[in-house]
Amino acid sequence: MITREQDLSAEPRGWLRRGFFRVKVVFLGLSYKLTPARRVLFAVAILAAVFGLFKINAVIETTRVNVDFSSAWLLLSVVLLVFLLALELVDRVLVRDELEVARQLQRDLLPATAPEIPGYAVAHSYRTANEIGGDYYDFLPLADGRIALVIGDASGHGMAAGLLMAIANAALKLAVEVDPAPERVATLLNRVLYRTGDRRAFMSLFYGVLEPATGRLAYGCAGHPFPLLRRAAGEILELGAGSFPLGIRSEVEVSSSEVTLARGDLLVLYSDGLPEAANLTGEAFGYDALRTLLQQPAGPQTIHDRLRRALDTHVAGEPLRDDVTVVVIERMPAATPEPGALES
């Protein structure tokens, strides 16, 4: 916002004084957004416009010709403002190109295809609310054949969240190499994030280690929405326990729990952008709707597509306010897994 750095609490009473005050605030706000050189150019353009409005007439003694300087001053003002606008547009284009490069780099950090896990089927997708998102998820194969399942959400939006997500990606992969146990990974990642920025820079995380042959899943949850486990018989369980997100405190306790995915069980990981997505009236999609959509038995790709369609129907064209990540994993009833698919 233009007036973000301005103190609006001192706004005077009276429409005339209030009008001058607001013009001053907008003028200063625009000036603060410019570089020093462009700030001077902006001030000269404004002064030229003011002089032009006074209809200054002068006589040039050397030529003895009456000249109306008002049009010249106004023309100079317009030329300077157009030139300033052109410079700002060039900068915007350059920033836009840099954002696209950053967005592509972020895509490279996320899985491009569904992982091939014997006996399992996976469907997943990721949708950003801005050019750069803060959601993160991955499937990390371990040396002993297990798979680390990760989903997280960096605080904030845009570039700041994207940078925090990239830092978390590097730190998490290092932590997995050192010791893939959930509590150890959470401790190391929390230490990195805590030392990275201020207390507004934090990240929610669900991290689990899946043993494909047995279905055993050891997991920990730090401030992230609890994943939902739908049993083959229809029962829906929440996986997780209360904990602070990572990066807020120097020390955080993330308890590790275990559950076994039986054949036919289906696990849904998601970011809070899904249940909190709001429509035009401000009504959130909700956790109850999420549970209801899981009640009807179906494969992971069908469940995934069902959730995405329901989300699109709910928001009805409204722009997303937060990133949305959906990961659906099923331990197949039969030996042959259903092929997973990716929807961008």
Secondary structure, DSSP 8 states (H G I E B T S, - for coil): -TTTTS--TT--SSHHHHHHHHHHHHHHHHHHTS-HHHHHHHHHHHHHHHHHHTT-EEEETTTTEEEEHHHHHHHHHHHHHHHHHHHHHHHHHHHHHHHHHHHHHHHHHS-SS----TTEEEEEEEE-SSSS--EEEEEEE-TTS-EEEEEEEESSSHHHHHHHHHHHHHHHHHHHHH---HHHHHHHHHHHHHHHS-TT--EEEEEEEEETTTTEEEEEEEBS---EEE-TTS-EEE-------BTSSSS----EEEEE--TT-EEEEE-TTTTT-B-TT--B--HHHHHHHHHS---HHHHHHHHHHHHHHHHTT---SS-EEEEEEEE-SSSS----EE--
